[in-house]
Amino acid sequence: MPERPQRIVVAITGATGAVYGVRLLQKLQAFPGVERHLVVSDAAALTLIEETGMPRRDVEALADVVHKPGNIGASIASGSFQTDGMVIAPCSMKTLAAVAHGLSDNLIARAADVALKERRKLVLMVRETPFNLAHLRNMTAVTEMGGIVFPPLPSFYNKPRTIAEMVDHTVDRVLDLLGLDAPGAARWTGLGA
């Protein structure tokens, strides 16, 4: 019996930072055994054009399987469909709230709910600043349920020279959380190393 591929679900919502979802999909292509499932919200399609110049179809071409955000009957909406992790990149505060409160009113929120109930990796790259109390409480709720709240904050110890280098370092850290070792990832080796 053939082994199933490792499956990673990537969801892109309408929050700023669409480049994180795009770059994650691009970097996942370096892992031939990984099947990329993608959901792009309607708001994300607008943000993708505004921030990256990429239309939805070009982003969808980076995935192996594309799911429509309203398709609650998609494979990733069921726990019996085995996946190995999900990343919402970026994650809007609306989506965070839906995940925190179990409101599976679209495929992104439902797939995240499935990841949590099946005790699978769920990474939410939340994008908002500053946070209000509702945001913080929703992040706490998701963390208590086993999700990983990962605001895409840049690090500077790797001395990034470009925005692309900042984005890559952040996405590499997300890949680490998924158990995938990104080729060429900048690693901290200690002071003065």
Secondary structure, 3 states (H helix, E strand, C coil): CCCCCEEEEEEECCCCCHHHHHHHHHHHCCCCCEEEEEEECHHHHHHHHHHHCCCHHHHHCCCCEEECCCCCCCHHHCCCCCCCEEEEEEECHHHHHHHHCCCCCCHHHHHHHHHHHCCCCEEEEECCCCCCHHHHHHHHHHHHCCCEECCCCCCCCCCCCCHHHHHHHHHHHHHHHCCCCCCCCCCCCCCCC
